[in-house]
Every structure is written in C-alpha cells, then in structure tokens.
Amino acid sequence: VYRGQNRHLSGAIAGYRGQIGRNAAIPHALANNITFQPGDVLVTGASADVWGYVSELERTMIMGTPTDEQRRFFDHMLALQDLALAAIEPGKPCSAVDREVRAYFQKHDLTAYWRHHTGHTIGLRYHEGPFLDIGDETIIQPGMVFTVEPGLYVPHLGGFRHSDTAVVTEDGVLVMTYYPRDLDSLTLPV
C-alpha cells in the first residue's frame, strides 16, 4: 500500500496491491477491478511507521478450502522462511542466507517458482540495502533489521510469500512482527 501523504503521521496501514488469484504469481502486482473468488490466493500486507522507521508484515491467505496443491506450496513457503530466519546470524555474509534458501529451492525442484531475493533491510524506507541476495557480501551485524520474504510464484495458481521484520541479535534474530503464519489461521471463509 502506497500513500501520497506524510507517512510519518499515518500510523498502521494494511491492504493489498492486487496480488490476488493468478495475479498473486507476480511479485508486487498492481491490479484494479478484481473480485475475490473461492480458491484465490491473496498476498496481503501491513506496515507501521514508528518515529519514521517502517516495518513490513505480509501473509498469504486462501479464499475458502485450500487445494492440496495450495497446501503443498504454502508448506514450502513456511519452510523457506523458517530456513531463512534460522540462517541469519552475525558475522555471516548476506549472500550466504540467500544461498541456503536457493539450495532448498533446488533440492525440492522449486527453482522455476523463484523470482526474487530472500529479503532486505528496512528502516527509513521499505526497501533498503543490504539485501539477502547472492550478490551482496555485506556482513550481517547485530542491530540490522531485515524483512525475510522468500516467495514461491506459481503461474497457474498464485504467489506464496510471508514477510516478517526481524532484528539481528548477538546470536540470531528476533522477529518483531507477529501475525499467525499457519494455513488454518489464514484460510478465509467464503
């Protein structure tokens, strides 16, 4: 959600940009005049500004009873985010986190559904460097704040991406955003 106002005064916001149904297979899609349908995958987002610093929380939701295929990709998405969060630690290059996530994609024959980096830092802007990306050799340090958002984008089905804001601690990460991550909590009745 993007606003044309002073974001430092806007408080918390939530919404979607058009990542609905098959459009959810396009990262950061924008769309108009879409009607939710049973079986649609939705990638939703929420953010809060605190003293000029931003956060990010995204969740993948399913309209109605998920199919077996949706469940399979949702489970892989959770595993990818768990892997990425566990891989973030002080002293490690950002690229190493992305390599671990890419190895999961390869091991599970999911590379065709990969579209972007594992995450990025966030602070005064929503997308800042360094990035959890194969080309970024920045060393992770305590106090850095990342969004962790590996995603799967399946053309005929939709996108599957959770994003959480996490701060690097002396021995790992502390997730600062909270909203249920499990499929049962994110299945919307129709």
N, C-alpha and C positions, 0 to 999 in steps of 0.2 A: 504494500500500500504506500503510495507516494502522495504527499500533501504539498500544496503550494502556499504554506503558511510557515510561521516561525515554529519549527519542530521542537524547540526548547520549551515551548509553552503548551505542547499538545498532549502530554501525558501518554497513557497507554492507547495503542491502536490495534485493531485486529481486522483481518479480511483476507481477500484472495485477489489475484490479478487475472484470473482466467485459466488457472491450472485445474481444469475440470474435465472429467471424462478423458477422451483421447487427447485433448489439449494438454492434459497433465503430463504427457510424454515429452513436452517441450519445456525445458527449464525456463522459469521466469516468463511464461507465456502471458500475453495480454489478449483478452477477448471480450467481446460485448454480446449481449442478447443470447446468452446461453441459459437454457433451462436445465436444472438438475434432473437427472434420470436415475431410476433404480439401477444399481450396479456401477454408477460412476465412481471414479477415483477422484478425490479432491486433495490438492496440496494447499493447506491453509497456513497463514502466518499471523504472528502477533509480535508486537515490539513495545518497549517502553523507553522513554528518554528520562534519564536521571542526571540532573546538573549538566546537561549537554552530551552525556555519553549514552549510546544506544545499545540495545540488546536485540537478540533475534530468537524467536521460537517458531518452528514450523512443525506441523503434523500432517500426516497423510491420513485421510478418512475415507471410508467407503459408504456409499449410499445403499442401505439395505444389506441383505445377507451376502457376505463375500464369497466369491467362487474359490475353488481350490487353487486356481492359477493366481488369483489375487493374494490368497493366503501365502502361497509359496514366495512370491516376490516381496510381500510385506515382511515375512520372516527373514529373508536375506537382507532386507534393508536394516532391520533391527540388529542383525549380526554384524553388518558392516559398520554401523555407528558404534556399537559396543567395542568392536575391534579398534576403531579409530580413537575412541576415548581412552582405551587402555594403552594405546601406543604413544600417547602424548606424555612426554616426561622431560624435565630439564636436562640440557646437555645433548639432546638428540637433534639432528637437523630436521627441519620441517619436511623435507623431501622423504625422509625415512618413514614418516607416518603414512604418506601417500603411497609409498612402495608397498607397505604392509596391506593396505586396503586394495591396491591393484592386484596383489598376489591372491587375495580372496576372490576377486572377480575372475581371475584366470583359473583358479582351482575349481570353481563352480560353473565354469563355462558361461559367464555373465558379461564378458567384455563388450559384447555388442550393445549392451544397455548402459554403458558408462558414458557420461557426457561432460563431466567437469571435475575439478579438484575436490579434495576431501574436505577442505574448509579454508577459512581465512581469519585474520584478526579483525576485530571490530572495536570501535571506540567512538571517536567523533563522527565517523562515517560508517555506513553499513558494510561496505566492502573496502577493507584496507589491507595492505601488505604488512608483514609477510603472509604467504599463502601456504597451506598444507598441500603442496604440489611438487611433482617430481623435479621441477627445475629450481626450487627455492632451497638454498643451502643455509638459510638463516638458522642459527642455533636457538632452540626453544629455551626460554628462561622463565623463572618464577615471576608471576605478576602479569605475564602476557595473557590476553583474553582472546579466545578463538570462538568462532562458530564451527561446529562439527556437523557436516552435512553431506556425507557421501550419499549419492542417489542412484536409483535404477530407473531408466526411462524406456518403457516398452511400447513401441509404436501402436499396436492394436489395442492396448489395454490402458495405459496411463503411466504416470510417474509415481515413484515411491521415494519420498525424502522426508526425513525428520531432521530438524536442525535445532541444536541447543547451544547456548552460550556457556562457555566454561573458562574458568581462570586456572592458569598453571600454578600449582603449589610446589613446595620443595620436593615432593615425591609423586606427583601425578597431576590430576586435575580435580577441580571441584565444579560440578555442574551448577550453574546459577539460575537456570530456568527450570521450571517444573510444570509439567502437564502430563497426564498419563500417556504412555507410549504403546500400550498393548492394543491389539486389534479389537478386542471386545469393547474397550472403552471408546474406541474411535470408529465404531460402526454406528451409523446414523439410521434410525428407523424411518421407513417410508410408508 
